[in-house]
């Protein structure tokens, strides 16, 4: 049994024969489990908050990129319209999109 536990890097704890002797050991294991659960819960909530922030930040920049693209397209259309009126150059709008 000890060989198997050492091969998997598992800790072996002595288990007393009487229940009165096992009670403090059981309490110690339960406190360790609750500490591990709180650490896991906090790390999961932190990870969720970070992923939410990344999503919100990404959607913010995505909206800005669409707005900038629309504004730049509008400016290009105005410049092309002015060029068209000055030089009488015919063009297709679909060539620039």
N, C-alpha and C positions, 0 to 999 in steps of 0.2 A: 504494500500500500504506500509506503514512504517513497519508493522509487517512482511510482506513477505520479505522485504529488510533486516531487522535485522535478520531474521531466516537464510538467506543465506549469512550473513556478507557482504552485499553490501553497498557501500557508497552512500548516497543520497546527491545530489548537488542541490542547489536552482537554479531554472531556471527563470530568469526575463521575464517579459511579452514583453518588447520591444527589437528589434533587436540590437540597439546600446548598450544596457546593456548586451546582450548575447555575443557580439563579443569578449570581453576580456576573458570571460569564455571559449569560443570556442578555442581561441588561446592557453590558458593554457592547455586544454585537448589535443590539437594537439601536443604541445611540449612534454607532458608526453608520448604520444603514440610514437613519434619519438625516445625518449630516451629508451623506452621499446624495440622498434624494434632494435635499435643499440645494446643493451645489449644482446638480443636474438641472433642476428647475430654473435656477437663476441663469445658468448658461444658456438654456433653451430660450428663456424670455429675452436675454440679451441678444442672442442670435436673431430672434424674430424682430426685435427693434432695429437692429442694423440692416436686415434685409428690407424692412419697411422703409427705412430712411433712404436706402439706395434706390428703391423703386420710385419713391416720391421725387428724389433728386433727378433720376433719369427721365421721368415723365415731364418734369419741369423743363429740362433741357430739350427734350423732344418737342415740346410746344414752342419753345423759343426758336428752334431750328425751322419749324414750319412757318413761323411768323417772319423770320428773316428771309426765308426763301420767297415768300409772297411779296415782301417789300422789294427785294432785289429784282424779282421778275417785273414788278410794276415799274421800277426805275428803268429797266432795260426797255420795256415797251414804250415808255415816254421818250427815251432817247432815240429809239428807232422811228417813232412817229415824227419827231422833229427832223431827223435826218431824211425821212421820206418826203416831208413837205418842202425841204430846202432843195433837194437834188432830184426830186421826182424819181426815186428809185423804188421799184416794186419788189416786194419780198413776201414770202410766205411766213406767217407767224409760227407754223409748225417746224420750221427749220431751226428755230432758236430754243425750243422747249425740249 
